[in-house]
Amino acid sequence: MFGYRRKLPEQRQCFENNGEAPVEIWIEMIPRRYILQPGDKMEVWADPPPTNEGFTTIFHADSIQVYAGWDCDPRVSINGVPAEDIAQTD
């Protein structure tokens, strides 16, 4: 059927900090900030927004941005434990 798109399944991304320095990870659109320490593993998952688009991930020199969309509530765990975002201190 023309114009029909199947609903995407739950979106899931995993990150592991194999480096020696902490990495900032921002989950957008309502910015939530997390710090991934060396050796930490982070998992981000959410139902796709009504626009039926998947996550968009942008890698910067010292941080990562994950755009999950406006109308979804991404869940985050670090090392298997639900994570709370860190208030911006700048």
ZIDA-V474923 format. One record per backbone hydrogen bond with DSSP energy under -0.5 kcal/mol. CO is the residue of the C=O (numbers start at 1). NH is the residue of the N-H. Records with the same first field share a line. If there is no record, write none. Layout:
CO=NH / NH
//
This chain:
1=4
11=46
13=44
15=42
16=18
17=39
23=36
24=64
25=34
26=28 / 66
27=32
28=68
29=31
32=27
33=86
34=25 / 36
35=37
36=23
37=40
40=17
41=79
42=15
43=77
44=13
45=75
46=11
49=52
53=49
56=67
58=60 / 65
62=24
63=60
64=26
65=58 / 67
66=28 / 68
67=56
69=72
72=74
75=45
76=83
77=43
78=81
81=78
//
